[in-house]
Amino acid sequence: MTQTNASATDIDLAAADWVQRRNLWNWTGVEQIALDAWLAESDAHYIAYLRQCAVWNAAGRLAALRVPMRPRSPSAKVGRRLFLRPAAAVALVAVIGTASFVYFRGTADTIYETPVGGHEIVTLRDGTRMELNTDTALKLGHGVDRRVTLLRGEAYFDVHHDSTHPFTVTAATYRVTDLGTKFSIRASSNEIRVSLLEGSAVVAPLEGAQSAKSAILWPGDVVTASAQKFALSKQPVARIATGLAWRHGQLTFKDTTLAEAVAEFNRYNAKKIQLSDTEIGRLKINGTFQAENSELFAASVQELFGLRNSKNGNETTLSH
């Protein structure tokens, strides 16, 4: 797929023309092929078209507008990453925001929460599955199966794709938009980590957010983003899947420092593990363990590295 040199205004005008022609003219197969080719030329074209579709709907000119998925050019490769220009990223957020209001407005929200060590599966009306990890809170709009806010924690999403009503997840200062996807999001108050297993998705800042960086994700892509940074890396899909062992009540580590493994275990257990010094924390560990059994994990580490294990209330300390 090539990038266009046309200005954003020219692209918007062209997109508006396509929308009008598609809905006011006697649309033919030849014109559809021409539209598909134009959409495939660049992400800016596709995003502008989505925005103009949303404007058309908001004006009440069409009850339901089917937005076609952007056709891939023959040279497009799965796994390729593409950063959107800032103007395009803002346009995408605007499209989702407008269309979502029309389709999703309601009177109340539903909050799903899991305690420390908890795990919950929520299946939406359209077949989309959301799995909430330990200490996670997620908000679902009233009467809505397509707009979610991840308030804290971590969740896995297996999304039923609907091009006319995109599934979106808002977390921290970013919004993730499904393009036919299986992905996970881990969020704190100001940072998110998005890992994509299947399909594709758009990660873009919320309107008005300071960060201007966005990306289209493909399988194996991992984004860590906050208001101050935006980092995109590539991992084997199998490794990302291993990181989702929590869905089966397990935690899997491969060449993981003990400090990182302990921090992960402490997310799932009221009985916390402490390390007496940073030297112990640099030890590397491999294996699969029961997520909700920190005492068994501490005992295994004690035996593996010849450490001492002392307990004080709900806290276990590992030392030399």
C-alpha positions in Angstrom: 0.0 0.0 0.0 1.4 3.4 -0.9 1.0 6.7 0.9 -0.7 9.6 -0.9 0.8 13.1 -1.2 -2.5 14.8 -1.3 -3.4 17.2 1.5 -5.8 16.2 4.3 -8.4 18.6 2.9 -8.2 17.1 -0.6 -8.5 13.6 0.9 -11.6 14.7 2.9 -13.2 16.2 -0.1 -12.5 13.1 -2.2 -13.9 10.9 0.6 -17.1 13.0 0.9 -17.5 12.7 -2.9 -17.3 8.9 -2.6 -19.9 8.8 0.2 -22.3 10.9 -1.8 -21.8 9.0 -5.0 -22.3 5.7 -3.2 -25.6 6.7 -1.6 -27.1 9.1 -4.1 -26.0 7.7 -7.4 -27.0 4.4 -9.1 -24.0 2.6 -7.7 -22.5 -0.1 -9.9 -19.9 -2.8 -9.5 -17.4 -0.8 -11.6 -17.7 2.1 -9.1 -17.3 -0.2 -6.2 -14.1 -1.5 -7.6 -12.9 2.0 -8.1 -13.8 2.9 -4.4 -12.0 -0.3 -3.2 -8.9 0.7 -5.1 -9.0 4.3 -3.6 -9.4 2.9 -0.1 -6.5 0.6 -0.5 -4.1 3.4 -1.6 -3.5 4.7 2.0 -4.7 4.6 5.6 -5.5 8.3 5.2 -8.1 7.5 2.5 -9.7 4.8 4.6 -9.9 7.0 7.8 -11.2 10.0 5.8 -13.9 7.7 4.4 -14.9 6.5 7.8 -15.2 10.1 9.0 -17.4 11.1 6.1 -19.6 8.1 6.7 -20.0 9.1 10.3 -20.9 12.7 9.2 -23.5 11.3 6.8 -25.1 9.1 9.5 -25.1 12.0 12.0 -26.9 14.2 9.5 -29.7 11.6 9.3 -29.4 11.1 5.6 -29.1 7.3 5.8 -30.5 4.9 8.4 -27.6 2.4 8.1 -24.5 2.7 6.1 -22.3 -0.3 5.5 -18.7 0.7 5.7 -16.5 -1.7 3.7 -13.3 -3.0 5.2 -10.4 -1.5 3.4 -9.2 -3.9 0.7 -5.6 -4.9 1.0 -3.4 -4.3 -2.0 -1.6 -7.4 -3.4 1.7 -6.3 -1.9 0.3 -5.9 1.6 2.0 -8.2 4.1 0.6 -9.6 7.4 2.8 -8.4 10.2 3.7 -5.1 8.6 3.4 -2.1 10.9 2.4 1.3 9.8 2.4 4.5 11.9 -0.4 6.9 11.0 0.3 10.6 10.6 -1.0 12.7 13.5 -3.8 14.2 11.4 -5.0 10.8 10.4 -4.9 9.5 13.9 -7.0 12.4 15.2 -9.5 11.8 12.4 -9.9 8.2 13.4 -10.7 9.1 16.9 -13.2 11.6 15.7 -14.9 9.0 13.6 -15.2 6.5 16.4 -16.5 9.1 18.8 -19.2 10.4 16.5 -20.5 7.0 15.3 -20.4 5.6 18.8 -22.6 8.3 20.3 -25.3 7.6 17.8 -25.2 3.9 18.3 -24.3 3.5 21.9 -26.1 6.2 23.9 -27.9 5.0 27.0 -28.8 5.9 30.5 -26.4 3.9 32.7 -23.2 1.9 32.6 -22.5 -1.6 33.8 -19.3 -2.2 35.8 -17.6 -5.6 35.9 -14.9 -6.1 38.6 -12.7 -8.9 39.7 -10.9 -9.1 43.1 -7.3 -9.9 43.6 -6.9 -13.4 42.2 -10.2 -13.2 40.4 -11.1 -14.1 36.8 -14.3 -13.4 35.0 -15.6 -14.1 31.4 -18.2 -11.8 30.0 -19.9 -12.8 26.7 -21.6 -9.9 24.9 -24.7 -10.2 22.7 -22.8 -10.2 19.5 -20.5 -13.1 20.6 -17.6 -10.9 21.7 -15.8 -12.4 24.7 -14.0 -10.4 27.4 -11.9 -12.1 30.0 -11.0 -10.0 33.1 -7.8 -10.8 34.9 -7.0 -10.2 38.6 -8.0 -6.9 40.2 -9.6 -5.6 37.0 -12.5 -3.1 36.5 -14.2 -2.6 33.1 -17.1 -0.4 32.2 -19.7 -1.3 29.5 -22.1 1.3 28.2 -25.8 0.8 28.8 -27.4 -1.5 26.3 -24.2 -1.6 24.4 -21.9 -4.4 23.3 -19.4 -2.4 21.4 -17.9 0.3 23.6 -15.8 -0.5 26.7 -13.6 1.4 29.1 -10.9 -0.5 30.9 -10.6 1.3 34.2 -7.8 -0.7 35.6 -6.1 -4.1 35.4 -5.9 -6.5 32.4 -8.4 -8.0 30.0 -8.4 -10.2 26.9 -10.8 -9.5 24.0 -11.9 -11.9 21.3 -14.0 -9.5 19.2 -16.8 -10.3 16.8 -16.0 -7.8 14.0 -18.7 -5.5 12.7 -17.3 -2.8 10.3 -20.4 -0.6 10.7 -20.1 -0.5 14.5 -16.5 -0.8 15.5 -15.6 -2.3 18.9 -13.5 0.1 20.9 -11.7 -0.1 24.2 -10.6 3.1 26.0 -7.8 2.9 28.6 -5.7 5.6 30.1 -5.4 8.3 27.3 -5.8 5.8 24.4 -8.5 4.1 22.4 -8.0 0.7 20.7 -10.3 0.0 17.8 -11.0 -3.5 16.5 -10.5 -4.4 12.9 -11.3 -8.1 13.5 -9.1 -8.9 16.4 -7.9 -11.0 19.4 -5.9 -8.8 21.7 -5.1 -8.1 25.4 -4.8 -4.8 27.2 -3.1 -4.1 30.5 -3.8 -0.7 31.9 -2.8 1.6 34.8 -4.0 5.1 35.4 -1.7 6.6 32.8 -0.2 3.8 30.7 -1.5 0.9 28.6 0.1 -2.2 27.0 -1.7 -3.7 24.0 -0.6 -7.1 22.6 -2.2 -8.3 19.4 -2.6 -12.0 18.7 -4.9 -12.1 15.6 -6.3 -9.7 13.1 -5.5 -6.0 13.3 -6.4 -3.0 15.5 -5.8 0.7 15.6 -4.2 2.3 18.8 -4.8 6.0 18.8 -4.7 8.8 21.5 -8.0 10.2 22.7 -9.0 13.5 21.3 -7.2 16.2 23.1 -4.5 13.9 24.5 -0.9 15.2 24.3 0.5 12.2 22.5 0.2 12.4 18.7 1.4 8.9 17.9 -0.8 6.1 16.6 -0.3 2.7 15.0 -2.1 -0.1 13.1 -1.2 -3.3 14.9 -0.7 -6.7 13.3 -0.2 -10.1 14.9 2.8 -10.0 17.2 2.8 -6.3 17.7 3.0 -4.9 21.2 2.5 -1.2 22.1 3.3 0.4 25.4 1.9 3.9 25.4 1.3 6.8 27.8 1.0 10.6 27.4 4.8 10.8 27.4 5.9 7.8 25.3 4.8 5.4 22.5 6.8 2.3 21.9 6.0 -0.4 19.3 7.8 -3.7 19.4 7.5 -7.1 17.7 7.2 -10.5 19.6 6.4 -14.0 18.4 2.7 -14.6 18.7 3.4 -17.8 20.7 5.2 -15.6 23.3 2.2 -13.3 23.6 -0.1 -16.3 24.0 2.2 -17.6 26.8 1.7 -14.3 28.6 -2.0 -15.0 28.6 -1.6 -18.2 30.7 -3.5 -16.3 33.4 -6.7 -17.1 31.5 -6.1 -20.7 32.7 -5.0 -19.8 36.2 -1.3 -20.0 35.5 1.7 -17.8 35.2 4.5 -18.8 32.8 8.0 -17.3 33.0 10.9 -17.7 30.5 14.2 -16.1 31.5 12.3 -13.8 33.7 14.0 -12.1 36.6 12.9 -13.1 40.0 11.9 -9.5 40.8 9.6 -9.4 37.8 8.1 -12.8 38.6 7.5 -11.8 42.2 5.8 -8.6 41.2 3.5 -10.6 38.9 2.6 -13.1 41.6 1.8 -10.3 44.0 -0.9 -9.0 41.5 -2.8 -12.3 42.1 -2.3 -12.9 45.8 -3.2 -11.3 49.1 -0.2 -13.1 50.6 2.7 -11.1 49.2 6.3 -12.1 48.5 9.3 -9.8 49.3 12.9 -10.1 48.3 15.6 -9.1 50.8 17.9 -7.5 48.2 18.3 -6.6 44.5 20.9 -9.3 44.0 18.2 -12.0 44.5 15.9 -10.1 42.2 18.3 -10.5 39.3 18.1 -14.3 39.4 16.4 -15.8 36.4 13.5 -18.2 36.6 11.7 -20.4 34.1 8.5 -22.5 34.4 4.7 -22.5 34.8 3.1 -22.0 38.2 -0.4 -21.7 39.8 -1.2 -18.0 39.8 -3.1 -18.1 43.1 -0.6 -20.0 45.1 2.2 -17.6 46.1 3.3 -19.8 49.0 4.0 -22.8 46.6 5.9 -20.4 44.3 8.0 -19.1 47.2 8.7 -22.6 48.3 9.8 -23.6 44.8 12.1 -20.6 44.5 13.5 -21.3 47.9 14.5 -24.8 46.9 15.7 -23.9 43.5 18.1 -21.2 44.6 18.8 -22.3 48.2 17.2 -19.3 49.7 15.7 -18.8 53.2 12.0 -18.3 53.6 10.7 -16.3 56.5 7.0 -15.4 57.1 5.4 -12.4 58.9 1.7 -12.4 58.7 0.6 -12.3 55.0 4.1 -11.6 53.8 6.9 -14.0 52.9 10.5 -12.8 52.6 13.1 -14.6 50.5 16.7 -14.0 51.5 20.2 -15.5 51.3 
